[in-house]
Amino acid sequence: MLVTGASRGIGAAVAAAFAAAGDRVAVHCGRSREAADRVRAGLPGHGHAVVQADLTDPDAVRRAVDEAADGLGGLDVLVNNAGVFEAHPPLRTSYEDWQASWSRTLATNLTAAANATFCAIPHLRARGGGAVVNVSSRGAFRGEPECPAYGASKAGLNAFGQSMAQALAAHGISVGTVAPGFVETDMAREVLTGPRGDEVRAQSPTGRVARPEEVAAAVLWLAAPEAAFSTGTIIDVNGASYLRS
């Protein structure tokens, strides 16, 4: 199985969860090759791999997916986890920076996932089926006023996943989505350790944010054969900090 953005945070936890379940894992990284090598070295089991690629480059996406499949002897699960989050509040951002943020965010969070899925489909079909799991966000539903491109990209990822669930079900490929709220990762550290940290934790009646391992557990379940009939599902992992009907 291939996990994008797996050199840290949620991606690293997902890689560890699948390896602990006996899977061989391809750990994808963009620039952090050393970190990805450390994640691979820490995985239980044998036969794991590291693939490095700029996911905003469509040709690099194809190479990474094919390299993962070749290195693992096939591909049965793809987890689209790689993402970026950068502030670009509409009333305090120049038009040039606004355009740049939208371009980078959509390219990484949405288009890259679509391209990786497209490239993975032949490998999944060759194995007789499998699963794609997308890592979305609570922000797709409640909005991201300081980072609207992030919220829009994750809403698009939700819709993409449900479209693919319908398109691929007849081929034995399930597609699910996990939508976390704040998670204890490097991406969220600045907020969680800053003046808003207590406010963010108080958004959940549990008084905390998610651990990466809790998100990974949901990803692992969605990729399991037992969850195949739940294809198209979006699982919230936000500690009841945002409830949708």
Buried (B, 14 or more C-beta within 10 A) or exposed (E): BBBBBBBBBBBBBBBBBBBEBEBBBBBBBBEBEEBBBBBBEEBEEEEBBBBBBBBBBBEBBBBBBBBBBBBBEBBBBBBBBBBBBEEBEEEEBEEEEBEBBBEBBBBBBBBBBBBBBBBBBEBBBEBEBBBBBBBBBBBBBBBBEBBBBBBBBBBBBBEBBBEBBEEBBEEBBBBBBBBBBBBBBEBBEEBBEEEEBEEBBEBBEEEBBBBBBBBBBBBBBBBBEEBBEBBBBBBBBBBEBBEEE
